[in-house]
Amino acid sequence: MWTAVLYQLRQERASAWEEGVLHAHEQARTLAENVTFLLRQADHAAQLFQVKFEETGGALRLAEFTRPNGALASLVPPRLEMPVALYGRDGHLADSLHGTFDGNVAAQPFFRALAAGAGDTVRFDTPSAGPAWHIRIARRLNDAGGRFAGVIVLLADPNWFIDDYDRVQTAPGGLVLLQSAASGVATARVDERLYGAVPLRFNAGAQVEEAVLRTPLDGVARLYARRALPRYGLQAVVGHTLDSAMARARRQGYLYLGAVTAASLLVLGFTTLLTQQNRRLARSMQAANEAQRQLRAAVDASLDALFLLKAHRSGGAIDDFLLADVNERGAAMMGHPRAELLGHPMGELVPAWRSEGFIDKYRAVLATGQPLEEEFETRTGEPRWLHHQIVAIDDGVAVTLRDITPVRRSVMALRENEARLRTIADNMPAMIAYVDRDEIYRFHNRSYGQEFARRGIEAIGRPAREVLGERRYAELLPHIRRAQAGEAVRFEEDDGERSFEVMYIPQPDEDGRRVIGFHVVRNDVTAQKTEQRRLVKLAQVDPLTGLANRAGFQHRLQEAMQQCRAQRALMALMYLDVDRFKPVNDTHGHAVGDALLRAFGGRLVHALRAGDMVARLGGDEFTIVMEGVRRPEDALGTAAKIVRAMQAPFDLDGVTVHISTSIGLTFYRDAELAPAQLLQRADQLLYEAKQAGRNTFRADPAFAAAPTAVPATWDAEAGAA
């Protein structure tokens, strides 16, 4: 007895140890989830800055990004005042807020890795700075051409997760810790005391989740468990003091010792109780009878009909089974009181059982000793579905029957619903699939199946990473993570041949508390995109001349000015019209006037470089956008060339017309100037050319006065000379 108790005490201690480790691991997992959530939000903030940075052509700055109720505040609590920095492509610090950063990180590994990477790249590491360490989130920034443009860096303080996080409650003396996996430096909290940037080392324990502290911290013995965060290079550790973890085992030990002591005393007094044996036996019989009565009541209240059958032999062979006992539900199923049924052959009580083969099944189970369980539909009377179980007993069988007709009909109705939904899904043009929580494809409709078959892929039962491939999976992973977090995601993708509109729809569990997978709905919108591009192009083309119209011109001018500002390149803008166009139109009619405008536009195109843009703003007004101008003289020479080209007569279906043109020419590099202001400057120079007698051009004095520039008053005759 004492050996058993001592063994049980060891088992209780081992159990308490295991429970303590599991409890610490659960809390470590909770801490890890909180760390993961905030770091993911910080990564989303960096990614949002990256998108806005690229949309603005690199003009976005931290003050705008971190303003109250701004983009960063929507993802990271403003009270944290997360340090953030912006580094240029050369590694120099361009801007920073809420912290101190290195002035140049060009030689640091994280910066070199991001600069050498491509696309949407992010890195996490845990650098140390003096007595402190941080969690660094760094994301690559690209310019409009996809080239490396710099890095956005956010720093997370480990104290945020340890000092101010109250979801991990430990007993007095318990430890909560966040550690860098690379350097071993950690931030810890014991009760109200904080340990910052302490180097610690852990070994693996007996259990998978258990950790053993190698480096003493405060001399208190604890059980430790850890949870790794491999994506961020961290691990969360929670430790409970041995006193608190083993308290239950000690209490249980005291109970066991007390119990075995009491049992020993009982053994010593056993001889004095022999005289009471008869009374105890009587009580035992009464208890047995009561138990039998309760068992009978439970059997009668069972949802199953129970039959105890004894073999009936004729000539040594079993020809039937006698009903030895039956519960109330079985008697009701047979339509007679229980007392009238006992002792009668089943072949006489229920002849259909013999014709439907039940008697043969009972005989086979009794002969083999192998139980039989089946579901079947009755062939006589009202159709019913029954669950039938046969078990061999002493010279007979125990049979249970349950009417499962409602359940079976529900299952059949569910299957019919599934078939209907499958039919609907298979006949929809959209590609539909379902991916479970483990990212395994569990369903797809016919359209998606044809898409997978076209690529030679079998998707059902396979992980999304294998089906999509590593590169495509990495591109879609941010969308997948958002859907797994419960967010309905909508985005567009293009495979080079077709365009798709894609939705990821989260699937919650029955309680709606967690996401157990997500649905993929993929629509081919290639035709819509093609039509949209065609309509956009038509909206920017002048129907008379085939040149760009005012809308197309304004779009091109804005893009050209942004490019100049980004690259500090020089561009030229010309504003010109047809001199004496109204007399031609009034004299020869609108048809000749329209033909003149078309011919005028044609000469402009032939006088320019292939990449220059000519637009008709309306009436006889035209504009020219020249990008990549190496010297102002090149644009001045082009303006003179246009003036000369327009002096030649125009032969318009037998009608000869003589006209000329006046031009206003201005330049742009990187000044803070709106497109409308630049066009107004060119318009003013056009007006000056008109005032000078037409058939000439006027250039921006700031460029025309340059030592190497052609004089601003250069007219057609001067250009010809």
Summary of the structure (lengths in Angstrom):
residues: 721
radius of gyration: 43.7
end to end distance: 125.2
largest distance: 145.2
contacts: 2126
relative contact order: 0.05
helix: 43%
strand: 28%
